[in-house]
Amino acid sequence: MIRGTVIIDQQICKGCELCIVACPQGSLALSQNFNEKGYRYVELINDVCTGCVNCALVCPEAAITVYRQAKPAKKVQVKSE
């Protein structure tokens, strides 16, 4: 399984919750804390992110950056003669 993680810029997040709805893994939730502008921001709550980037695509503030781990290299089978 491909793993990923997200970094959310808490200072520009307005807590619209679009990313929470878009996340198929349920990895995001609203924080109980507020940013400097008075909005509750989104945070990563579960470490089950697959790096699908749905959250970043729907974020109107572009507050989310998604990082994915590289796919594991395929094993090459050597035929013996």
N, C-alpha and C positions, 0 to 999 in steps of 0.2 A: 504494500500500500504506500502511496506517495504521501509524504508528510509535509505540512506547511505551518506557517504561523503568520500572524498579522501584527502590524504596529499601527496603532491609532494615535493620531495627533490630537490629544485631548483638548488642546486649546482652541482648535477650529471646529471640533465636532459639536453639532447642535442637538444631538440626541433625537434625531428624526425617526430612528428605529427601522429605517428601510433595510439596513444591513442585517439586522437581527432577523427580519422576516426572510431575507434572501439566503441566509446561511442554512444549507441542508443538514449540517452536523449539529446545529444548536450550540455553537461555540461562543456566541456573543450575547451580552446582556447590558442593560443600562447600569451604570455605577450608582451607588448611593451618594457619591460625592459630586460636587459641582466644579466646573472650570471657572476661569476668571470672568467669563461673560455671563455666568449664572445658569448655564445649561448642564444638565446631567449628561455625561458623555458615555459612550459605549466602551466596553472593555472585554477582553478575551477571558472567558470563565472556564472553558474546558479545553484540555490539550488534545482535541480530536480534529483539529484543522487539517484539511487535505490540500489547501492551497488552491481551491477551485476559482478564486477571485470574484465570485458572485458579489461579495460584500463591497469590494472596491469598485465594481462596475456600477452599482446603484447609488453610491455615495455622492450626493450633490455637492458636497464640500471638498471632495478629493482628500479626505482625512485619513484614508486607509491605504497602507502599503502592504502587499502580500509577498511573502517569501516562501519559495518551495525548495525542498531538498531535491537534489539531482536524482534522476532515475538511476537505479543500480545498473551497472553494466551487465550485459548478457554474457553468460558463460559460453565460451567457445569450446565445442567438443572437438577433440583431436582424434581422428580415426587412426587406429593402429593397423598396420599391414601385416 
